[in-house]
């Protein structure tokens, strides 16, 4: 495939707002996770909350007010992203810039609030609750399209934790088919009690901070985040670019991965083939690395069979938490930052590496020259996606 230029990118997570905050925390080995309770959640767990989301959307955007859209707006305001998209729309036309957004829960917290406020006499939800502009998964894509003043195709993808990785593949296909000339890709997922208690019911939430690849790992720490990238044709030599993508569906189990990682292998090999690269060309692998016993073991087997024990790899979920539908974009941005600024993010919350994990897990932040990095995102039901970000040849 022909590389697509990363004309702009941004991310907002528990590490802070914008690229500078993400990079500083990654290079310093500083986590954004805390034990501060979210709303009235009484679970013993760590979360990665984004600061500054208590101010409601007003005026034109009041009907869209929910935590998810507040987070989306905050991310769009960072790193000159709006200006970059406006310039792209000026070049191509607002109707020729597509929007492809991944989410898992969208504005589900607004529905939780609405059900707590049901009228006890009539059983009706509050009059100001609007599912269409909040909880509806497509609201995440439509809100971004409207915020950016775009008129092209808008699509929401909901494949659990691979949602905002798969948007890169969807955007590439749309560009290749001539549906648009540029694409805003990204993802947003915000904290809510449904995911916290839901993952707890699956016995996947750790009471300690998440510890990917650790011998004592117990499960995930949930975070929230939003991130976006602007993809355009015409990448020149040295440009940061999407070099390849790979997708697979192993359909092994609704919530557990294939123990041998066969679907993960397919996605990684597919990405390498599209990029025209060999395993040895990849200088860093950002693991899906959820810190659950089954997921880390499965992914390690897959990575070993594709890359062997030499390629540096790490999970950055110890920084941000598992941001679910936003994990793909956040970790794609992290991979791109690693390439751009020459560093290897560490698995900072890993205390004692599991001896059964054979991969080359980076345990301390390091400097390194990276030409291309691969980022993995694997969702429930075997929805797998791998992205390769790097310098265009």
VMD Tcl script that draws the C-alpha trace (Angstrom):
set ca {
  {0.00 0.00 0.00}
  {1.06 3.63 -0.49}
  {1.84 5.34 2.84}
  {-0.61 7.91 4.14}
  {0.99 11.00 5.66}
  {0.25 11.78 9.30}
  {-0.42 15.45 8.61}
  {-1.39 16.10 12.24}
  {-2.11 14.15 15.41}
  {-3.09 14.70 19.01}
  {-3.99 12.75 22.15}
  {-5.46 13.52 25.56}
  {-5.37 10.95 28.35}
  {-4.70 10.60 32.07}
  {-1.17 11.76 31.21}
  {-2.49 15.19 30.28}
  {-3.75 17.22 27.36}
  {-1.88 17.10 24.07}
  {1.26 15.52 22.65}
  {3.77 17.29 24.89}
  {2.10 15.88 28.02}
  {2.03 12.35 26.59}
  {5.66 12.48 25.50}
  {6.93 13.93 28.78}
  {5.27 11.20 30.84}
  {6.47 8.45 28.50}
  {10.06 9.65 28.54}
  {10.04 10.20 32.31}
  {8.33 6.88 33.09}
  {5.46 8.59 34.91}
  {2.03 6.92 35.18}
  {-1.27 8.79 35.04}
  {-3.19 6.13 36.98}
  {-4.55 6.73 40.48}
  {-6.76 5.15 43.12}
  {-9.08 8.16 43.19}
  {-12.65 6.78 42.98}
  {-14.68 7.60 39.87}
  {-18.10 8.93 40.87}
  {-19.44 6.58 43.56}
  {-17.63 3.45 42.35}
  {-16.65 1.43 45.42}
  {-14.44 -1.11 43.65}
  {-10.82 -1.40 44.81}
  {-9.17 -0.42 41.54}
  {-6.99 2.11 39.72}
  {-8.32 4.34 36.94}
  {-6.91 6.77 34.43}
  {-9.22 9.79 34.51}
  {-8.73 12.91 32.39}
  {-8.80 16.17 34.34}
  {-11.07 19.07 33.42}
  {-14.15 17.23 32.15}
  {-16.62 18.63 34.69}
  {-17.54 21.71 32.64}
  {-20.65 21.05 30.48}
  {-20.91 21.89 26.80}
  {-23.06 24.97 26.30}
  {-24.62 27.07 23.57}
  {-24.71 25.33 20.19}
  {-23.29 22.17 21.75}
  {-25.54 21.90 24.81}
  {-27.63 19.15 23.21}
  {-24.44 17.09 22.77}
  {-23.30 17.43 26.36}
  {-21.87 14.25 27.85}
  {-18.50 13.21 29.24}
  {-17.51 11.55 25.96}
  {-18.14 14.64 23.85}
  {-16.49 16.92 26.40}
  {-13.40 14.71 26.17}
  {-13.58 14.75 22.37}
  {-13.80 18.54 22.25}
  {-10.89 18.89 24.67}
  {-8.70 16.66 22.48}
  {-9.65 18.48 19.27}
  {-8.47 21.72 20.88}
  {-4.88 20.45 21.30}
  {-1.77 20.59 19.09}
  {-3.26 22.85 16.41}
  {-5.39 19.95 15.23}
  {-8.42 22.03 14.27}
  {-6.27 24.36 12.17}
  {-4.65 21.43 10.37}
  {-8.05 19.95 9.50}
  {-9.34 23.36 8.38}
  {-6.37 23.69 6.04}
  {-7.02 20.23 4.65}
  {-10.70 21.06 4.11}
  {-9.62 24.25 2.32}
  {-7.41 22.23 -0.03}
  {-9.79 19.36 -0.72}
  {-13.24 20.69 0.15}
  {-15.13 20.06 3.39}
  {-17.17 17.35 1.65}
  {-13.98 15.46 0.73}
  {-12.63 14.99 4.26}
  {-14.00 11.91 5.99}
  {-14.34 11.20 9.71}
  {-13.68 7.70 11.07}
  {-14.04 7.37 14.82}
  {-13.81 4.40 17.16}
  {-15.58 4.10 20.49}
  {-16.72 1.39 22.84}
  {-19.19 2.99 25.24}
  {-19.59 6.45 23.69}
  {-21.66 8.62 26.07}
  {-22.94 5.75 28.22}
  {-22.41 7.70 31.43}
  {-25.21 10.07 30.37}
  {-27.59 7.11 30.19}
  {-26.49 5.96 33.63}
  {-27.26 9.43 34.99}
  {-30.61 9.48 33.19}
  {-31.71 6.15 34.70}
  {-30.78 7.35 38.16}
  {-33.08 10.33 37.58}
  {-36.14 8.44 36.29}
  {-39.39 10.02 37.42}
  {-40.70 7.62 40.11}
  {-44.31 8.42 39.24}
  {-44.23 8.11 35.44}
  {-41.12 6.02 34.90}
  {-39.98 8.53 32.30}
  {-36.38 9.51 31.67}
  {-35.42 13.19 32.18}
  {-36.62 15.51 29.41}
  {-33.09 16.74 28.72}
  {-31.73 13.24 28.04}
  {-31.09 12.58 24.34}
  {-29.69 9.18 23.41}
  {-29.06 10.27 19.81}
  {-26.48 12.91 20.72}
  {-24.86 11.17 23.68}
  {-24.94 7.41 24.20}
  {-25.54 6.54 20.53}
  {-22.15 5.25 19.24}
  {-22.51 7.25 16.04}
  {-22.78 10.43 18.12}
  {-19.03 10.15 18.67}
  {-18.37 10.43 14.92}
  {-21.09 12.97 14.17}
  {-19.94 15.26 16.99}
  {-16.39 15.30 15.60}
  {-17.65 15.95 12.06}
  {-19.76 18.89 13.23}
  {-17.07 20.30 15.50}
  {-14.62 20.36 12.58}
  {-17.15 21.71 10.08}
  {-16.73 18.75 7.74}
  {-19.29 17.40 5.29}
  {-17.71 14.16 4.12}
  {-18.56 10.61 5.16}
  {-18.66 9.96 8.91}
  {-18.40 6.48 10.36}
  {-18.26 5.08 13.90}
  {-16.57 1.73 14.45}
  {-17.34 -0.27 17.59}
  {-15.19 -3.40 17.80}
  {-14.37 -3.08 21.50}
  {-10.69 -2.42 22.19}
  {-9.60 -2.42 18.53}
  {-12.16 0.22 17.50}
  {-9.84 3.18 17.02}
  {-7.13 1.09 15.38}
  {-9.53 -0.28 12.79}
  {-10.51 3.28 11.79}
  {-7.12 3.60 10.08}
  {-7.96 0.64 7.87}
  {-11.45 1.97 7.14}
  {-10.03 5.38 6.23}
  {-7.41 3.88 3.92}
  {-10.09 1.93 2.07}
  {-12.27 5.04 1.76}
  {-9.38 7.04 0.33}
  {-8.45 4.19 -2.00}
  {-12.04 3.97 -3.23}
  {-12.18 7.70 -3.90}
  {-14.86 8.46 -1.31}
  {-12.68 11.18 0.23}
  {-9.29 12.85 -0.25}
  {-8.29 13.14 3.41}
  {-9.49 11.55 6.63}
  {-9.73 12.40 10.31}
  {-9.29 9.18 12.25}
  {-9.51 8.77 15.98}
  {-11.28 7.44 19.00}
  {-12.92 8.51 22.23}
  {-13.92 6.47 25.26}
  {-14.80 7.89 28.66}
  {-15.14 6.38 32.10}
  {-18.50 5.07 33.22}
  {-19.71 2.65 35.89}
  {-20.95 0.12 33.34}
  {-17.42 -0.67 32.18}
  {-15.92 -0.60 35.67}
  {-18.48 -2.97 37.16}
  {-18.85 -4.91 33.92}
  {-15.17 -5.79 33.67}
  {-15.17 -6.49 37.40}
  {-17.96 -9.03 36.87}
  {-15.73 -10.73 34.28}
  {-12.97 -10.86 36.92}
  {-10.73 -8.73 34.69}
  {-10.26 -5.64 36.91}
  {-7.12 -5.60 39.05}
  {-7.31 -4.32 42.62}
  {-3.68 -3.25 42.19}
  {-2.35 -1.03 39.39}
  {-2.23 -3.00 36.13}
  {1.09 -4.81 35.61}
  {1.52 -6.00 32.01}
  {3.80 -9.03 31.56}
  {4.29 -9.25 35.32}
  {4.33 -12.64 37.00}
  {1.76 -11.31 39.50}
  {-0.49 -9.50 37.01}
  {-4.16 -9.58 37.96}
  {-6.02 -7.63 35.29}
  {-6.69 -4.25 33.75}
  {-6.91 -0.69 35.01}
  {-9.51 1.24 33.01}
  {-8.72 4.68 31.67}
  {-10.30 7.22 29.34}
  {-8.82 9.10 26.42}
  {-9.38 10.74 23.07}
  {-7.01 11.05 20.14}
  {-7.09 12.01 16.47}
  {-4.90 11.94 13.39}
  {-5.25 13.54 9.97}
  {-4.35 11.21 7.11}
  {-3.53 12.49 3.63}
  {-2.07 11.05 0.46}
  {1.30 12.09 -0.89}
  {3.68 11.07 1.89}
  {7.22 12.08 1.02}
  {10.43 10.42 2.13}
  {10.94 10.98 5.85}
  {7.34 11.96 6.60}
  {5.61 10.31 9.54}
  {3.06 8.02 7.94}
  {0.73 5.10 8.24}
  {2.82 2.47 6.47}
  {0.55 -0.54 6.86}
  {-2.40 -2.06 8.65}
  {-3.55 -5.59 9.33}
  {-6.87 -6.99 10.51}
  {-8.14 -10.41 11.49}
  {-11.04 -12.02 13.32}
  {-10.16 -15.21 15.17}
  {-13.62 -15.64 16.77}
  {-12.16 -17.97 19.39}
  {-14.28 -16.77 22.32}
  {-16.45 -13.78 23.22}
  {-14.02 -12.36 25.77}
  {-10.91 -14.60 25.80}
  {-8.14 -14.60 23.18}
  {-6.96 -17.57 21.18}
  {-4.31 -19.02 23.55}
  {-1.86 -19.44 20.67}
  {-2.44 -15.93 19.35}
  {-3.22 -17.09 15.82}
  {-5.50 -14.15 15.05}
  {-2.94 -11.71 16.43}
  {-0.27 -13.26 14.23}
  {-2.47 -12.85 11.17}
  {-3.03 -9.15 11.89}
  {0.68 -8.46 12.41}
  {1.75 -10.37 9.30}
  {-0.97 -8.64 7.29}
  {0.33 -5.23 8.40}
  {3.92 -6.16 7.49}
  {2.86 -7.41 4.07}
  {0.86 -4.25 3.28}
  {3.78 -2.09 4.38}
  {6.24 -4.10 2.31}
  {8.37 -4.62 5.41}
  {10.03 -7.53 7.16}
  {9.85 -8.26 10.88}
  {13.44 -7.02 11.25}
  {12.38 -3.57 9.98}
  {10.22 -2.97 13.06}
  {12.14 -1.23 15.84}
  {9.43 -1.28 18.48}
  {6.14 -3.08 19.17}
  {3.52 -1.38 21.30}
  {1.73 -4.37 22.80}
  {-1.98 -4.53 23.44}
  {-0.66 -5.64 26.84}
  {-3.78 -5.52 28.99}
  {-2.16 -7.17 32.05}
  {-4.66 -10.03 32.21}
  {-3.01 -13.45 32.48}
  {-4.56 -14.86 29.30}
  {-4.16 -11.81 27.04}
  {-0.51 -11.15 27.81}
  {0.43 -14.81 27.36}
  {-1.45 -15.10 24.06}
  {0.02 -11.90 22.63}
  {3.53 -12.91 23.70}
  {3.23 -16.18 21.77}
  {2.07 -14.29 18.70}
  {4.83 -11.66 18.93}
  {7.49 -14.32 19.42}
  {6.35 -16.18 16.30}
  {6.36 -13.05 14.18}
  {9.29 -11.05 15.62}
  {11.25 -13.34 17.93}
  {12.96 -12.22 21.12}
  {15.04 -9.35 19.69}
  {12.43 -6.68 18.91}
  {11.85 -4.30 21.85}
  {8.23 -4.25 22.98}
  {6.22 -2.84 25.84}
  {2.70 -2.11 27.03}
  {1.90 1.53 27.76}
  {-1.31 0.76 29.64}
  {0.55 1.31 32.89}
  {0.63 4.99 31.88}
  {-2.90 5.57 30.59}
  {-4.88 2.54 31.71}
  {-6.81 0.52 29.19}
  {-8.74 3.20 27.33}
  {-10.93 0.61 25.59}
  {-12.30 2.06 22.34}
  {-9.65 4.82 22.41}
  {-6.72 2.45 22.98}
  {-5.95 2.06 19.28}
  {-5.52 5.75 18.52}
  {-3.73 6.59 21.78}
  {-1.19 3.82 21.26}
  {-0.81 4.62 17.55}
  {0.07 8.17 18.60}
  {2.51 6.80 21.18}
  {4.14 4.61 18.50}
  {4.41 7.63 16.19}
  {5.95 9.73 18.98}
  {8.48 6.96 19.64}
  {9.50 7.07 15.97}
  {9.53 10.87 15.78}
  {11.49 11.49 18.97}
  {13.60 8.34 19.18}
  {12.63 6.63 22.41}
  {11.31 3.30 23.66}
  {8.42 3.58 26.16}
  {8.78 1.23 29.09}
  {6.30 -1.10 30.75}
  {6.69 1.03 33.86}
  {4.38 -0.87 36.19}
  {6.00 -4.26 35.53}
  {7.86 -5.17 38.71}
  {8.84 -8.79 38.04}
  {8.64 -10.02 34.47}
  {6.82 -13.32 34.11}
  {9.48 -15.90 33.11}
  {6.89 -17.44 30.77}
  {6.82 -14.17 28.79}
  {9.62 -14.56 26.24}
  {9.37 -11.20 24.47}
  {11.93 -8.40 24.86}
  {9.95 -6.28 27.34}
  {11.38 -2.80 27.83}
  {11.41 -2.09 31.57}
  {13.09 1.34 31.59}
  {12.59 4.26 29.15}
  {15.39 4.22 26.58}
  {16.65 6.26 23.65}
  {16.57 4.48 20.29}
  {16.42 5.22 16.58}
  {13.20 3.70 15.24}
  {12.29 3.72 11.56}
  {8.98 1.90 12.01}
  {6.85 0.80 14.97}
  {3.94 -1.62 15.16}
  {0.99 -1.10 17.49}
  {-1.39 -3.93 18.44}
  {-5.06 -3.59 19.44}
  {-7.14 -6.69 20.12}
  {-10.83 -6.56 21.00}
  {-13.46 -8.88 22.42}
  {-14.68 -11.50 19.98}
  {-11.30 -11.72 18.29}
  {-11.42 -8.31 16.55}
  {-7.71 -7.79 15.92}
  {-5.87 -4.86 14.35}
  {-2.20 -4.00 13.93}
  {-0.86 -0.68 12.64}
  {2.60 0.21 11.41}
  {3.62 3.85 11.86}
  {6.96 5.12 10.68}
  {9.00 7.17 8.26}
  {7.95 6.96 4.63}
  {10.69 5.67 2.35}
}
mol new
graphics top color blue
foreach p $ca { graphics top sphere $p radius 0.5 }
foreach p [lrange $ca 0 end-1] q [lrange $ca 1 end] { graphics top cylinder $p $q radius 0.2 }
display resetview
